[in-house]
Amino acid sequence: MYTNSDSKPRNKSVHKKIRSSPPHATSKILSTGQRIHVMNASEFDDLRRKLRMQTASRRYRKRKKVSFKSDSVIEANIEEARQQRAQILELQAELTRLKEIEAQTKQYQQRSIESLEKELKMHNDEVTDLSKKIQDAAKEEQECLQFAS
């Protein structure tokens, strides 16, 4: 747009539009001294079409930006849920193991001293027997090595 005091256009794009407008385009000078361009019907339709396109483009970019953010948020939530499920499974396994230990402890606490002493003697006998077998096997191995050399 031009004013009487200005010799240059205020906005270059407006200046270019005025120059590129058809020869039958008109301009008016207002009572304030401002010179304005009066659009014909085709120019006005073009302007409305461009405005609709800009609005649609903005909406599309905004929707695309929001959908991208929501996709990354959804992926983060899915990953967090997976980690929580894995942690729950680990905790359930640990709980099961602890319950088994508790049951064994209660079982030992309910048994009589005689029964526990009998079981201890049985385990000691088994350890002694296995120790003898290991010693015998070691002696036999040494004899084989001496015989071979």
C-alpha positions as CSV (number, residue, x, y, z in Angstrom):
1,M,0.0,0.0,0.0
2,Y,1.1,3.5,-0.7
3,T,0.7,6.8,1.2
4,N,1.1,10.2,-0.3
5,S,4.1,10.9,1.9
6,D,5.8,7.6,0.9
7,S,7.5,7.2,-2.5
8,K,8.3,3.5,-1.9
9,P,5.9,0.6,-1.1
10,R,5.6,-0.5,2.5
11,N,5.5,-4.2,1.6
12,K,7.5,-5.6,-1.4
13,S,5.0,-8.4,-2.0
14,V,2.1,-5.8,-2.2
15,H,4.2,-3.8,-4.6
16,K,4.8,-6.9,-6.8
17,K,1.1,-7.7,-6.8
18,I,0.2,-4.2,-7.9
19,R,2.7,-4.4,-10.7
20,S,1.6,-7.8,-11.8
21,S,-2.1,-7.0,-11.6
22,P,-4.0,-6.8,-14.9
23,P,-4.2,-3.5,-16.7
24,H,-7.9,-3.1,-15.9
25,A,-7.2,-3.2,-12.2
26,T,-8.1,0.0,-10.4
27,S,-6.7,1.9,-7.5
28,K,-8.4,4.5,-5.3
29,I,-7.2,7.3,-3.1
30,L,-9.0,7.5,0.2
31,S,-9.9,10.7,2.0
32,T,-6.9,10.0,4.3
33,G,-4.7,10.2,1.3
34,Q,-3.9,6.5,1.2
35,R,-3.8,4.9,-2.2
36,I,-5.4,1.4,-2.2
37,H,-5.7,-1.3,-4.8
38,V,-9.2,-2.3,-5.6
39,M,-9.4,-6.0,-6.6
40,N,-11.6,-7.4,-9.3
41,A,-13.6,-10.6,-8.8
42,S,-10.9,-13.0,-10.1
43,E,-8.2,-11.4,-7.9
44,F,-10.5,-11.7,-4.9
45,D,-11.3,-15.3,-5.7
46,D,-7.5,-16.0,-6.0
47,L,-6.9,-14.4,-2.7
48,R,-9.6,-16.4,-1.0
49,R,-8.3,-19.6,-2.6
50,K,-4.7,-18.9,-1.3
51,L,-6.0,-18.2,2.1
52,R,-8.0,-21.5,2.2
53,M,-4.9,-23.3,1.0
54,Q,-2.7,-21.7,3.7
55,T,-5.2,-22.6,6.4
56,A,-5.5,-26.2,5.2
57,S,-1.7,-26.4,5.0
58,R,-1.4,-25.2,8.6
59,R,-4.0,-27.6,9.8
60,Y,-2.2,-30.5,8.0
61,R,1.2,-29.6,9.5
62,K,-0.3,-29.2,13.0
63,R,-2.1,-32.5,12.7
64,K,1.0,-34.2,11.4
65,K,3.1,-32.7,14.2
66,V,0.6,-33.8,16.9
67,S,0.3,-37.3,15.4
68,F,4.1,-37.6,15.4
69,K,4.3,-36.6,19.0
70,S,1.5,-38.9,20.0
71,D,3.2,-41.8,18.1
72,S,6.4,-41.3,20.0
73,V,4.5,-41.0,23.3
74,I,2.6,-44.2,22.5
75,E,5.8,-46.1,21.7
76,A,7.3,-44.8,25.0
77,N,4.3,-46.0,26.9
78,I,4.4,-49.4,25.2
79,E,8.1,-49.8,26.1
80,E,7.4,-48.8,29.7
81,A,4.5,-51.3,29.9
82,R,6.9,-54.1,28.6
83,Q,9.5,-53.2,31.2
84,Q,6.8,-53.2,33.9
85,R,5.5,-56.6,32.8
86,A,9.0,-58.1,32.8
87,Q,9.6,-56.6,36.3
88,I,6.3,-58.1,37.5
89,L,7.3,-61.5,36.2
90,E,10.6,-61.3,38.0
91,L,9.0,-60.3,41.2
92,Q,6.4,-63.1,40.9
93,A,9.2,-65.6,40.5
94,E,11.1,-64.2,43.5
95,L,7.9,-64.3,45.5
96,T,7.3,-68.0,44.6
97,R,10.9,-68.8,45.6
98,L,10.5,-67.1,48.9
99,K,7.2,-68.8,49.6
100,E,8.8,-72.2,48.9
101,I,11.6,-71.3,51.4
102,E,9.1,-70.2,53.9
103,A,7.2,-73.5,53.5
104,Q,10.4,-75.5,54.0
105,T,11.2,-73.5,57.1
106,K,7.8,-74.1,58.6
107,Q,8.1,-77.8,57.7
108,Y,11.4,-78.0,59.6
109,Q,10.1,-76.0,62.5
110,Q,7.1,-78.5,62.9
111,R,9.3,-81.6,62.8
112,S,10.5,-83.2,66.0
113,I,14.2,-82.9,67.1
114,E,14.6,-86.7,66.8
115,S,13.4,-86.6,63.2
116,L,15.8,-83.7,62.3
117,E,18.7,-85.6,64.1
118,K,17.9,-88.7,62.1
119,E,18.0,-86.7,58.8
120,L,21.3,-85.1,59.8
121,K,22.8,-88.5,60.5
122,M,21.7,-89.7,57.2
123,H,23.3,-86.8,55.4
124,N,26.5,-87.1,57.3
125,D,26.6,-90.8,56.4
126,E,26.1,-89.9,52.7
127,V,28.9,-87.3,52.9
128,T,31.3,-89.9,54.5
129,D,30.4,-92.5,51.9
130,L,31.0,-90.1,49.0
131,S,34.3,-89.0,50.5
132,K,35.5,-92.6,50.7
133,K,34.5,-93.2,47.0
134,I,36.4,-90.1,45.9
135,Q,39.5,-91.2,47.8
136,D,39.3,-94.7,46.3
137,A,38.9,-93.2,42.8
138,A,41.9,-90.9,43.3
139,K,44.0,-93.9,44.5
140,E,42.9,-96.0,41.5
141,E,43.7,-93.1,39.1
142,Q,47.2,-92.8,40.6
143,E,47.8,-96.5,40.2
144,C,46.7,-96.3,36.6
145,L,49.1,-93.4,36.0
146,Q,52.0,-95.3,37.6
147,F,51.3,-98.4,35.7
148,A,51.1,-96.5,32.4
149,S,54.4,-94.7,32.9
